[in-house]
């Protein structure tokens, strides 16, 4: 018998008239047995005993062939057809609403999405680069024949059409940078001039090359001109127009070049400069240079304060481009060796000549300091930062003074803020803080332009408990968070209205005995209609999906339990949690790497279907002791 999954939006629909409940049920049965397409038309009418009724607008019926069709609780006792039910099978479907003539439904063909991964799939101990469609089709090897070693780092281009990676393919002992289309075409080496035993980004881990936001160019670090000295190079994705953009480093080096960051409009490259000084030992001090890619040659200018500062602890610690690409915000010890402060600099302007570089945080006193993270609003107007007294926004357009709006309110001595983030629409700021109870981090939100506008969002927590992490919904209306709010020692998942005014809703399962929701393992679907989260129990883990209103019971979409080293929510190749989406763009599938038994089974790539309970292996077979090492999607 064909089976189907029927998704009711938020709650089960039930008519106040019992005979209509029966009719709804039989229409459902009819749709399943007749193999209706993915989506029922917007309105389905039927005529019965002189009454016209309308079937729910957004009832979706999917023939998955995997899940038994659920029975509404008010019809659980129904066992066999009745005359009333048979009458209900005379259905007239009208697409687009209104009376009108019925139209035929169409099945939408889904285009699979590409997953790129590194695995020792064909030779044990040799990791190569592959791409596969998320339905398991179209597997292609992207890397060329390796002379030795394995593929190292790789990064998908922002438009998802190309991938850059490092490997030893052309010269023995030399790890070059390559670019290839995700379908395996147009494979090209883009790095140049690397000497014997040289590498792209040697010693820099994953942060050694960076795609421009428009996916047309890369900058990368390499010791091409001076042995064992990394410098910064710019090249088109097809290997053309290759040139060095960093300034003179000296030999022996007095400057080292560090991490680079593109401006959002792909015009500028900002990068860290590490000036080495000797005061009995070598001390690294960071500053920021920018290179304008629209001007030929090496035109980098220093936009931050000088890297040669007055104290050994002085250094730039963080930078962030404004979304309009005109300015850089950064955290530095430029004016005090003991206090981190917030600065703004104009892109492409020498700090020694520019009048645009300025300190913007509130004046601090001894013992106070700014936190090392800062975030721009989407319109490039506000700069969000945390200084010891509270959480602030600085209006960069309407003020040249050192000030800020204290949106959290002044914190008492010994109280602090842990994490903070803009909502996707930049209308509010969420943060965790101990502002009400010492030692207990709770969840708050505030308006960015109103002082002391914070609202506590979580319910009272248990003793010694805390909100571990929070996540904005895509439409900015709600926050999901993980906390041990109801059961001692058990972290669970909740959602709450971002502006407050309503009680939090638990969305994780209640029966988490000896289990917990992982704090950094929760993700909203792109449309905000589902939440995925990881539950760990001892040495096993599982992925669950639910709705943010808590009306849909969470269910396990990974089937058999996976080992705790399975990778549900982070990019393994940089070995840290990362705020990328593991969801497909159609909100139905979730990509992860997992192992059912780390002692006997390899890590493989899987596609979990949020309407099913068994994930699909999209890696295929691997050699003994092989498996997936890293992936992106």
N, C-alpha and C positions, 0 to 999 in steps of 0.2 A: 504494500500500500504506500503510495507517495506520502511524504511527510513534509511539513512546512513549519516555519517559524513566523508567528504573527506578532508584530510589535505594535502595542497600543501606546499612544503618546502620553506618558506620565501616569495614567491610571486606566483601569478597565472601564469600558463603556457599558452601562447597563440601563435599559429603559425602565421607567417606572411601571410600564405595562408588561406583565409576565409574558404575554404572547409575543411581544417584540423581542424579548430576550431570546426566546426560542428561535425566532426568525433570524436574528443576527447569527446565532450559532450555526444554523443550517446553511446560511449564505457562506459562512466560513468553510464549512465542510464541502460545499459545492465548489468553491474556489480551489480548494486543495485537490479534490479528485479530478477536476477538469484541467489541472496544470496551468492556472492562470499565470500571466507574465509577472515580472517583479513587482509592479505597482498597480494596484487597483485604481481605476479612474476616480476622479475627485468626488463624484457623487454616484451612488447606486440606489436606484429606486425600485420599489416593488409594490404591487397592489394586492391587498389582502383585506377582506371583510370591510371594504369601503374605506380603508385608511391608507394614505400614502405616508411612508416613513423614509427618512434619509439615513443612510449608513454613514458612520463616522468618516469625515473628510480625509484624514491622513492615516487610515489603516493601511498598513503595508503587509503584503503577503509574499513570503519568499520561499520558493521550493528549494531548500538546501539539500534535501536527501539525507540529512544528518540528525536533525533534532525532532523528536516526537512532538506533535502538535499539542500545545497546552490547552486545557479545558478551563474556561472561566469558572471561578469558585461557585457562582450561583447556578451553574449548569453541571456541576460535578456528578450529580446523580443521573444525568441523562445517559441512557444506554442504547436506545434504538430509535429509528425514525418514527415520526407520527404523521398523520395526515396534514397537520399544520405545517410540519417541517417540509413535507413534499411540496406544498403550495409555495413555500418560500423560494423554491428553486427556480421559479419563473422570474428571472431577473432581467431588468432592463438597465444597461449601463449607459450613462451619459457623461462623456468627458467634457470638462470645462464648465460644469455647473449649469443651472437653468434647465428647463424642460427639454426641448430640442430632441433631435434624433441621436441615437447612440452612436459612438465612434469606436473603432477597434483600438485596442491597446497595443503598444509596441514595446519590445524588450530592448533596453539600452545595452549596447555592447561596451564592456569596460576595457579600457586600455591598461595593461599591466604597467607597473612602475619599476624602475631599475634599482637594484641593490648592488653595490660594489663591495667586494670583500677580499681579504687576504687569507689564504689557507694553504696548508701543505696537503693538497688534495690528490696530487699525482705522485709526489715523491716525499717520503717521510723526512722531515727536517728541512725541507726547502719550501718556503712560503712564497707563493706566486699570487698575482693580482687577477681577479675574475669579476665578471658582471653577470647577473642573472635577473630575469624578470620575477616579480614577486609572486607569480603563480608557478614558478619552477621551470619555466620554459626559457629558451634562448641563452643557455649558458655559453659564455665566451671567455677565453683567457685574454687578458689585456696586456700583461707584461710580455716582453720578448724573452728569448733564451738567456738565462742567467749564466754569467761566467763563474760566479761563486756566490755564496751567501744566499740571502733571501731579499724579497722586496721589503723596504724599510717603511718610511712614512708614506701616506697617501692622503690626498684631499680632493673631494669633489668640487667642481666649479660651482659657483652660486646658482647658475642656471641648470645644473645637473646634467649637462651634455658632455662634459669632459672630466678627466681625472688626471691630476698630477701626482707623480710618485718618484721615489728614489730607489735606485737599484744599480748593481754592477752588471751592465750589459755590454758595454763597448770597450772598456779598458780595464785590465786586471787591477784589482785593488782600488778602483775609483768609483765611488757612488755618485752617479750623475742624476740630473733631474729630467724626467720625461713627462710628456703630455700625450694622452691618447683619448679618442672619443669613446664613450661608454659602449658603443657598438663594436669596438675593436679596430676601427679605421683610423687613419691619419696618426700613426704612432711616430713621434718625433722627439729627439733629444734637444732640450732647450738650454741646458747649461753649457758653458764653454770654458776651455782653458784650464781645467783642473789638472794639477800635477800628480805625480806618482803618489799613491796612498792618500790622496785627498778625497774629501767628501763634501757634498752639499750639506751644510749645517752640522758639520762634525762637532759633537759635544753639545748641540742645542736641542736634542730630542725632536719633538714634533713641531716646535716653533722654529722652522728654518725656511719655510717658503709660504707665500700668501697670495691667494687669488685676488685680483681686483674685483670690486662688486659687480662690474659689468661683464666679468668672465673673459675679458680679452687679453689680459696680461698677468704676469706674475713678478713678484720680487722674491729674491732668495739670497741666503747667506752662503758663501763658499770661500775657501782659501785658494782662489785661482791665481792671484797675482803675487801674493807674498805667502810663502809656506807657513802653514799653521796659524795664519791670521785671517779671520773671517771678515769679508767685506760684502757690501750689499749691491746686488745686480738687478737690473730691470730687463724683462724680455717679453715679447709678444707670445701668445699661446702657440703660435705656429713656428716659434724659434727665431723669428726675424727681429731686427732692431734691438740687438743685445748690447747693453753697455752698463758700466759701473756708475752708481749714483752717489755712493758715500764719499766723503772727503778723505783727505790724507790721514793715514793712521801712523805713519812713521815706521822705521825699522832700526832697532827694535820698537815694537808698537808702544805708543803712548796713549792710544785710543783703541777701544774695542767697540764694534758695532753690535747692537742687540736687536731685540724683537721689533718688527715693523708692523704698522697698521695703516691701511688705506683709508682715505677720506670717503664718505658715502657716495660722492659723485665720481669717484675713481680718478680724480685729478692729482691729489697729493698723496705722498707716502711719508708718514711720520715714523721716526725710528729712534730708539734709545742709543745714546752715545755714552760709553763708559770710559771716563778719563781716569787713567792710572797715575797715582802720585805715590811718592815714597816718603814715608815718615817713620823710617825704621822697618816698615813692612809695606806691602802693596795694598792700597785701599781703592775699591771701585766706587766711583761717584757717577750717577746717571744724570743726563740732560736729554733734551729733545731737539732733534733736527727735523725739518721737513724738506722734501724734494718736490718740485713742481714738474709733473710729467709733460706739461704742455710747452715747456722751455727746453731746448736742447742742451746737452752736456751735463756736467756735474754742477748743479746749482743749489745744493743744500744750504740752508741757513739755520742758525740756532734760534729757536723760538722761545725756549724756556730760559731761565737764568743760567749763568755760567756753571759749567760742571766743576770748575775749580772753586770750591766754596771754603768757608772759614773753619768748618769743623769736619772731623773724619766721618761723622754720621750723616752729613748733609747729602741728600740725594733725591732725585725724582722717583716716586714710587708707583705712580699710576697715571694714565692719561686716557682721555675719552674725546672723540670727535663730536662736535655738534652735528645734528642731522643735516643742517644746511651746508656743512663742509667749510664754513668760514672761520671757525675757531676751534681751539683745543683747550679743554679743561684738564688740569693736572694737579696732582698732590705732591708737595715738595717741602723740603726744609730750607728753602732759599734764604729766608730772613731770620731763622732761628735754628740752631742746631738741636734744639730739644722739642720743638713743636712742629708737627705736620700742618700745613695750611693749604688752602685751595687757591689756584691761580687760573687765569684765562689768558690765552695768547692768540693773536691773529695768525692764521695759516699763511706761511710764506713770508712773514715779516721778521727781520732780524730783531731779536729782543733788545739789542743794544741801541737800536735806532727807532723802534716802534713805540708809539704812545698807547698802543692797544693792550700791551701786557700789563696785568694788574692782579693784585691780591683781592679776593672777593669775600672771604669768610668773615664772620663776626670777629671783633678783636678778642683775643684769648689772653688768659692770665697764666701765671706759672702753674704747671701741672696739667693744663688743658691741652687738647690736641684735636685735630680732625682725623676722622677715620680714613683709611686709604682707598675707599671706593667713592665714586661720584657718578651721577647719572643725569643726562640731559632729558628735558621734555621733548616730545616729538616736534614741536614747533620751534625748537632751539631757543626758547625764551628763558625757561627756568633751569637752574642747575641744582640738583638735589644732593645734599651732603649731610653727614652726621658729624657734629662737633660735640665735645664732652657734655655741654649743657642740654642738648636736645637734637631733634631732626629739623633741618632747615631747607628752605628753598630760596635761592638768590635770583632775583629778577634781573637778568643780564641786559635787557633792553631799556629798562626805565631807571636804572641806578648805576652810578659809577662808584658809589661808596662801598665800604666794607660792611655788609649787613646781611640779613637774612630774615625770613619769616619763620619763627619757631612753631612749626605746625603740630608738634607733639606736645608742646608745653614744656616748661623747664623741669628737668628731671632732678629728683632729690640726690644728695650726695650718695655715691656708691651705686646708683641705678644706671642702667646702660641700655643701649639698643643693639640688637644683634644683626638681623637682616632687614633690608628695606628695598622696595621696588615700586616703580610706577605701574599703574594699571595700563593695559594695552591702549586705551584711548586717552591716557594721561589726565584723566579727570580726578583721580585720587592716588594716594600713596598708601601702601600697606607696609607694616613693619612689625617686628617682634621686639618686645621690651620688658624690662622689669620695673616699669614706672609705677605700678600699683603695689606689687608684692616683691620684696627683696628676694632675689635668687630664682624667681619664677617668671620665665619668659612667656608672655601672652601676646595675642594677636590684636592689632589695632589697624584702623585706617583713618586717614585725615585728608582734608582738602588742601591742595597745594598753595593756595593763596589766602588762607585764613589761619591766623595764629590760634594755637591751642584748640584745634578743631578735631582732635582725635576721638574715636569711638572704639571701645573695646568690643571685640566680635566673638570671642570664644565664650563658652559657658565656664563656670567655675571649675578649675582643675583640681586634681588630687594633690595631696601633700607631696612636695618635692617633684612634681610633674612640670611639664613645659610643653609649649607648642614647638615642635621640632622644625617644621618647614611649612611654607604656604605656597599656593599656586593660583594665579589669576585665571579666571575663565576668559576665553577669547573675546567675549563681548563686554568684559569689565564689570558685569553685574554681580558676580559672586567670587568668593575665594574658597578654595579647598585647602584644608590643612590637616596635618598629622599630629596627634597629641595623645597622651595617656590621660584622657578626660574622665572616663567612666570606670575603668578597671585598672587596679594597681598593677604596674609593670607591663601593661598591654597597650601599645600604641595603635590607634584606630584612625580612620579617615572620616572627615566631616566636611560639609559645605555650609556657607553662611552668606547672607546678603552683604555686599561690600560696604554699604552705607549703614549697616546695623538695622535695628528695629525688628529683628526676628530671631528666633532661637536657632542655633545650629542644627543641622540635620546629619545624623550619622549615616554614611553611605557604605561603609564596609560591613562585612558580615558580623553578626553578634557572637557567633560561636568560635571566637578566636582563642580558645583555651590553649595555652602553651605556644601561641603564635602571636605575631605582631605584623602590622603594616609598616613596611620600611619607609623611613622618613624622607629619603631622597628618591623614592620610587613611586611617583604618581604623575599622571599626565592626562590633560584634557584632550579630547578629540578636537580636530580643527573647527568643527561646527559647534562645539560646546555641549553636545547632547549626551556625551558619555565621559566617564572617568575610568582610567585603567590604573590599577595599583598592584603592588607586589606584597604578598603575604609570605613570611618565613616561619617555618616550624622546625627547629633544630637544624639539621643539615639538608632540609628540603625547602623548596620555594615554589610558588605558583603565581600566575598572573590572573587577576580578576577584573571584570568589567561591570560597571553599574551606571545608573543614571544619577545626575547631580541632585535631583529632588528626593532621592532615597525611596521612591515609589517602586522601583524595579529591583528585585532581589539580585544582588551581585552573584555572578557565576564565574566559575573557573574556565578560562578559554584555553588553557595549556594542557588540559587533560591530566595525564600522569605527572606527579611531582617532579620538578627539575632540581638539580643540585644548586646549592647556594652560590656557586661561582657562575651561574648563568647570568647573562648580561641583558637585562630588560630595558634599562633606562639610561644608559650612558654609552659614549663612544669609546670602545675599548682601546683604540689605537693611541689615544692620549691618556688612557688609564685614569680618567677622572669623570665625575658626574658633569653633565653638560646639558644645557637647556635646548636641545634639539627635539623635534617631534618624531617619535617612532611610528606615527600613524601614517597610513596612506591618505592621499588627498580626498578620497571619497568617504573617509571616516569609518570604513568597515574593517580594515586590516591593520595589524600591528606586527612589526618586524622585530625579532629578537634572536639572540644567539644563546643556545642552552645545551646542557648535558643532563641526561637523565641519571647518569651515574658517573662521577668524575674518575672512578677507578677503572671503568670498563668501556664507557662510551665517550666519543669525542664531542667537542663543541660543534654544533651544526647550526645553520640559519633556519629559522622557522617563520612562517606567516600564520599568526593567530587570527581567526575569523571571530569577530565579536558576537556573531550569531551562532557559533558552533562551540564544541568542547574539545576538539582534537586539532592541534596545529598541523600545518603542512610543512614537511621538510623540503626546502627549496634549494638546498646545497647539493643534493644527490649524494653519491657515495664518496668516501675519502679513503686513503690508504690507512693501513694499520698504524696506530699512534699519530694519525694526522688529525686535522680539524681546523675550524675557523679561528683565526687569530684576531681579526678586526673587521669592521664593516662600517658602511655608511649608506644613507638612504634618503 
